């Protein structure tokens, strides 16, 4: 008889958490005797992108009729769903899922696992919800953390260490085995007035904890340097001959040799665009909106940057490394467990800098762009590191072992 598992979330889009749920469910369905249902609160219709992707993958899905502020009705709707599908384990992703899932799981006497991806503290409302979430963590049958850094936070907040496990985020390697056609690079280049030599990528929710304001500040430093020093980053020397005046060189380099593309949407979009405009760098920095084709764009970046103030274990960095991209990242959360740092180490995959330091961020970006060999080596090392430590197969096996252990303990 198959093990029946439900994943419960409140999905605002098809992002890293949603991909994790989909990949685990799909692979367990293929390799183990398991059945899944993927359920989400509607989130004002935003959950449809995730649920549609799950349906395309052949997985059963459910979108709740009830949501905030009708939480009691939503809880009883969840209970009915779990009963109807004879669910034996409930996996709860996010504070709303854990809160309502705990009541439903206790009512039905089934184990509930909280998946802790990280706490952002992006505003007072979120901080309030996260305090509730920390309280709920202590009432889960088990907590899975996506990094040791997040596990340490969970334990410090009061969850017994014996009920906390670390299962790293992972990526399916075959998404990057065949690089998409040249059109994706051309599309990136077409975002700029003139084709840049280097395109730096970033992606994520446009909210305070992701630190895109810091990346824009770093971009200002780097593009100013580009405009005044035309031979930076081994640029094309055309128009930068020694016989030209500094002003002539400046005008030539106004065809930029560096560009930034930031994929994502969120509450800070207008503020970030204003920062770009006021800095005078709109020709070089583009807010490209949300894309569900990031894995196809990823191999066409020359460098990928994560500028976050806080993280669990960022899936987008896993994807960048799987696509053989060198990375520059802030040393927060579990990032240090993923990125092998430095230019001297044989297995280096990128550089890490302190959070909230755009000067250090700009310097690390420049260092990678200045050294073609280093950049290629870091990309190759990143792919190897993912293959050895962060595969979806290893992640799925770890979840399966946890499920079986909880079922055995419960005697379900």
N, C-alpha and C positions, 0 to 999 in steps of 0.2 A: 504494500500500500504506500503510495507516494507521501512524502512529507509536504504538508500544505502551509505555505508561507505567504504572509501579506506584508507589503511595504506601504507605509502610510506617510504622506508628505503634504506640504502646502506649496506647490510648485509655481514660481513666478515666471519661469521660462525653462528652456531645455539647456541647462548648464551642467557643471561638473557633478553636482549631487545627483541630478536626474540621470546622467549618463552612467554613473556608478550603479544606481538601482537597476537600470535596464541591462547593463552588461552582466551583473551578478545573476539576475533572474534568468536571462537567456542562457548563460553558460551552465548554470545548475540544472536548468531544464533539459539541456542536451547531455550532460555528463553524469548526472545523479538522478535518483528517483525522487524528484521534487516538482511541485506545482506552485505557481505564484499568481497572485493578483496584485496589481499596482493601483493604488488608490490615492487620489489627491482631493483636497478641498479646492473649490473652483477659483479662488483668488481673483474674483471679478472677470473670469474668462481667460486669465493668463495661463492657467494650467493646461489648456488645450494643446499647446505646442508639445509638452511632455507626453501627454496621453496619446496624441496622434503618433508620435515617434514610437511609443510602446506598442501601439496597435500594428504599425508597419512591421515591427519585429515579431509579430504573432503572439503577443502577450495579452492576457485579459486585463482590462482596465475598468476603473470605476471613478466617476466624478460625483462628489457629494451634492445633494440638493440643498443641504443646509450648511451655513458657514457663519462667521461673525455677523451679528452678535448672538445668533441662535445656537449657542454651544451645547445646550442640553439636548436639543433636537438632533444636532449633529452627532452627539455621543450615542444616542439610541440608534441613529441610522448606521453608525459604525458597528454597533453590537449586532444589528440584524445582518449586516454584510458579512461579518466574521462567522456568524452562525450558519448563514446560507452556504458559505464555501467551506465550512468545517475547518477553519484555520487553526493550526496548531502552534504557530509562532508568529508574533507581530513585531515587525521592525519599524521603529518610529524615527523619522528624520525631521528634526526641527522641534521647536518648543511647543507649537500647537499640537503637532502629532503626538508628542510625548504626553502632554497633559490629558488630551481626550483619550489617547490610546491606553493610558494607565487605568482609567476608570473602566474602559471596555474590557481590557485584559483581566482585571480583577473580577469583574462580573462573570466572565466566562472561564476563569481559572486557567488561563494559558500564559506562558512566559512572554514577556515583552523585552525587547532589546532596544536600547537607545543608541543611535549612531551619532556621535558627537563630532561634527565637522569643524567646529570652532566658534568662538564668541567674538563678535565685532565691536560691541559697545558704541555703535556709530551715532546714536543719539539717546536722549533720556528715555524715550519710549522703548527702544530696543534694550537699553540697559535694564529697565524694569522687567521686560519679558525674560531677559537672560538670568535675572535673579530667581524668577519663578522656575526657569529651566534648571538651574543648579539645584533647587529644592527637589524637582522632579527626578533628576539624575539619581538622587539617593534612594529613590523608590523603584527604580528599574530593576529587573532581574539581572541585567548585565548591561554594561556600557562598552561600546566599541569606539575607540578613538582613532582618528586617521593619522596621528603622529604621537611620538612619545612626549613632545612638548605639550600637546593638548591633553594627553593622559595626566601629566603632572598637574595641569590646571584643574582637571576634574577631581583628582584625588585631594588637592588642596582645598577644594570647595566642599569637601565632606563625604564624597563617595568612597566607600571602602575599597582599598586597592585590590582585594581579592575578587571584586566584581568588575574590574576594569581590564580590558585587553586592548592591545594596539594591533590594528590591521591596516596597513598602509593603503592609501589610495593607489590606484593602478591604472594602466592604460592598455588597450588592445593594440598590439604592435602592427597588425596587418592594415590598420588605418593609414599607416605611413610607409608601407612597403613599396607602394607605387606612387611616385610623386605626380601630382596632377599636372595637367598641361601648362604650357607657357602662358596661357590666357590669364591665369591667376596672378602671375607676376605683372603682366601688362595692366591688369585692372588696378593693382596697387600703384603702379607707376602713374597711371592716368589720373589719380587723385591729386597730383601735384601739377603746378603750372609748367614745370620743366622736369624731365626725368632725373630723379636722384640716383647717385651711384649706390648708396646704402639706404635700405629701408629697415627701420627698427619697429618691431611689433610689440603691442601690449594688448591685453584683453581682460575684461572683468566687469563687474557691476560698478557703475559710476556712483560710488558712495564713498564717504570719508575714509573708511578703513583701507580702501584700495590704494590710496596715496597717489592718484593720478595728478593732483595738483603739484606734487613733488616732481613727477616725471616731466610735467610741462615746464617747471622751473629749470630742470636739468636741460631740457630741450632748448630753452632760451639761451642758456650758457653755451651750448654746443653750436647752435645756429649763429649766434653772434660771433663765435670764434671762426666759423666757416666763412662768414662774410668779410672778416678782416684778415684772415689767414688762408688764402686760396689754396695752399698746398697741404692743408690739414687732411688727415685720413688718406694720404696717397691719392688725392683727387686727380682727375684728368688735368694735365698741365696746359691744355689748350687755353689761350687767353691769359695765362699767368706767367708769361715770359719775363725775364729779368728786365728787359727794356721797357716794359710798361710801367706806368705810374701806379701808385697804390690805389688811386681812385678808379683807374681803368680795371685793375684787378678786382676791386670790390664789385664793380658792375658786372664783370664776367661771372663771378661766383654767385651773383643773384640768381643764376641758374643753379639751384641748390645741389650739393653732393650728398645731402643727408635729409631724410624725411622720417617722420613718425606717424604711424597709423595705430589708433586706439580703438579697438572694437568693444562695443558694449553700450548699454543704456542704463539709465537710473536717474535718481533725484538730482544729481549734480551736473547734469548735462549743460544746462544754461550757464551755470557758474563757471564750469571749465571752459566753455566756449568763450565766455567773457574774458577769462584769464588769458586765453590764447590771443584774442583780438587785441587786448590792451598791451600785451607783450610784443605785439607786432610780428608774431611768428605764424600767422595763419597760412602763409604759403608753404610752411614746412611741417605743420602739425595738424593732423586731420582726425576728427571724431567721426568714425565711420559707421556708428550705430551697431546694433546687435546683428550677428550673423550666425547661422547654423552650419556654416561651411568653414569654420575656423581651421579644421584639420586640413582642408585643401589649400588655405592660404599659408598655413604655418611653414611649410618647407620653402616658401619663397621670401621669407624674411631673412635679412642678413644677421640679425641678432634679435633676441627676445628679452624683454625687460619686465620684471615684476617689482613694483615700487610700494608694496603694501606696508601698512602700519601694524597689521595683525593678520595672521593666517593660521589655518590648521595644517594641511599639507596641500598646497595649491595644485589642483589638477592641470591647470593651464601650463605649469612648468613641466609636469610630466609629459604633456603633449609636445611641448617645444623640444625637450630632450629626445623624445622618441623620433621626432622629425629631424634630428641631427642639427639642432640649432644651439649655438653657444648662448648662455644666459647670463644676465646680470640681475641679481635679486637682493632684496633687503633681508637681513638676518633676523627673521621673526618666526614664531611658532615652530613648525616642523621643517622649515625650508632648509635649515642646516643639516637635516637628516637626509635630504634629497640631493642637494648641490655639493659636489666635491670642488673645493675652492682653490684658486691660486694658479699662477702661470707656470710655476716650477714643477708641481706634482705631475707625474706621468698620467694620472687618471683624472686630471682637472676637467671639470665640465663648465666652469664659469667663475664669476666673481660675486662675492656677497659684500654688501655695505651696510652700515647702521641705518635703521629707519629714520625718517625725518631729516635726512641729510642730502639735499639735492646736489650739493657740490661734490660729495663723494660719489653720488650716483652718476653724475656727468663724467667724472674722471674715470670711473670704471668702464663706462660705455666707450669713451675715447680710446682707452687702452686696448679694448678688444677690437675696435674698428681699425686701429693702427697696425694690427698684426694679422695678416691674412692666414698665415700658417697656424698661429695660436687659435684663431677663430675656427678653422676647420678641425683642428685636433680636439678642441673642446666639444664640438658638435658630434664627432665620432665617439668620443668618450661618453658623452651623455646618452647616446643610443645604447652603448654597451651596459651602462649602469642601469638603465631601465630594464633591459633584457635580463640582467642578473638578479634584480631586486624588486622590481615593481610591475610584474606582469599580472594581467587580469586572471590568469590561470592560478597563480599562487594566492592571490587575494580571494578568489572564489573557494579554493580548497580550505583556506583558513575559516571562512564563514561557514562552510559546510561542517567542519569539525566542531565549531562552536554550537551550531544548531543541534547537532546530534548529542553533544554533551548536555545541553539544557533539557532536551527531550528526555534523555536518560535520567537526569536528576529529578525531573518532574514526574517521570513515569507516565507520560502522556501516551 
